[in-house]
Amino acid sequence: MADSERRPLYVGEPNLPDWQRFEEMFRGIFERRFFANHGPLERELDGALAEYLGVSHAISVVNGTVALMLAAKALDMRGEVIVPSFTFAATAQALNWAGLTPVFCDVEPDTHNLSARLVEPLITERTAGILGVHLWGRACDPDGLERLAQERGLKLFFDAAHAIGCSHKGKRIGGFGSAEIFSFHATKILNGAEGGCITTNDDELAARLRTMRTFHDSETRVPVALRINAKISEAQAAMALLSLEHLPENIQANRMRYFRYRELLSRIDSVAFVDHAGNEASNYQYVVIKIDRAHVSCDEILRALVEKNIHARDYFSPGVHHMAPYRDVPQPDLPVTDELSASLIQLPTGPSVTDADLVRVCDSLEEIVEEAGRA
Ligand SMILES: *Cc1c(COP(=O)(O)O)cnc(C)c1O
């Protein structure tokens, strides 16, 4: 069989729950005729997430982007928020939606994340907060950033969209800063067919968020500036609850693929496996490689992989500061962000990706790199 006719492999393949269980949960929704507005599944999901993440409160919402907007709004900031450019566009744009201005910060070359060292020089009298991103599920310097935020009187929250099930020094991500947000988009390890949540250990912040997420009755009714329809539906909550139940086994399956990739990739020149998990718990949802650009370009590799029906991805490329609307105003030079954007590739992993598929991806990569060497 020609390489181009072999089974396509994609990045971000969804995890699906057991169909029978899903049907049962859906039958319950039909029987209750209760589709949203603080229903039993939303309440169950909020409780299950708080327990799993080891936090006082989880507030489920319709998606991760809205979770970011709500968290930013509920933290009552005005002015600027320091944020990485090496992230998904939603991280920065959610700040604009909340009436804030993102100020882009470069990331550390070894962690791909913000650090207190990089953030501190950007703090001015206009700075209201810091929004860190736990990229690939690797913690974004929570100790350094918590210390810095405390010293300078800034709000600190985290985009943990990649990081459910990940830890920092043995503590689950979800409890750092004032709040963290998660996404249950179908490409994330916990698939709610869209969905997300905000986690916090701050009772007052949680009460504000619960009031803000709906115009209807909620378990809280506290004074807030604005409310929005951000509530998760019972249908999404059903998916998310089942996906949370399956999370440990999905992490375990990802983990097998992650370490197998690490082993297979070790023999290929010009390609370095990014071990973002280190010795922490990870969900292993992201398999990232760094290309030696002196030898071969990401574009060359991606193009050659597509010919073999392997749909790897270059993300995040370009950095958010190069995209609309930010590129229309002067932006700082972010050399590490630019370098990472041009040299990182995501490889396919997911429930249907077999060991033979991993061998196929790595053999293909080896062939492409060797070919580039001869050219
Ligand atoms: C997926 C993602 C989001 C947005 O989540 P949605 O649920 O798709 O709105 C935000 N930030 C990062 C880093 C993400 O990967």
The ligand as an SDF file (V2000), in Angstrom:
LIG
                    3D

 15 15  0  0  0  0  0  0  0  0999 V2000
   -8.2770   24.8450   24.0100 C   0  0  0  0  0  0  0  0  0  0  0  0
   -7.6180   26.0050   24.6690 C   0  0  0  0  0  0  0  0  0  0  0  0
   -8.3450   27.1140   25.1270 C   0  0  0  0  0  0  0  0  0  0  0  0
   -9.7940   27.3520   24.7970 C   0  0  0  0  0  0  0  0  0  0  0  0
  -10.6710   26.3930   25.2120 O   0  0  0  0  0  0  0  0  0  0  0  0
  -12.0630   26.2000   24.4410 P   0  0  0  0  0  0  0  0  0  0  0  0
  -12.7850   25.2400   25.3320 O   0  0  0  0  0  0  0  0  0  0  0  0
  -11.7570   25.6330   23.0900 O   0  0  0  0  0  0  0  0  0  0  0  0
  -12.7390   27.5150   24.3800 O   0  0  0  0  0  0  0  0  0  0  0  0
   -7.6710   28.1080   25.7960 C   0  0  0  0  0  0  0  0  0  0  0  0
   -6.3430   28.0340   26.0180 N   0  0  0  0  0  0  0  0  0  0  0  0
   -5.6080   26.9980   25.5940 C   0  0  0  0  0  0  0  0  0  0  0  0
   -4.1450   26.9670   25.8870 C   0  0  0  0  0  0  0  0  0  0  0  0
   -6.2170   25.9580   24.8800 C   0  0  0  0  0  0  0  0  0  0  0  0
   -5.4590   24.9540   24.4150 O   0  0  0  0  0  0  0  0  0  0  0  0
  1  2  1  0
  2  3  1  0
  2 14  2  0
  3  4  1  0
  3 10  2  0
  4  5  1  0
  5  6  1  0
  6  7  2  0
  6  8  1  0
  6  9  1  0
 10 11  1  0
 11 12  2  0
 12 13  1  0
 12 14  1  0
 14 15  1  0
M  END
$$$$
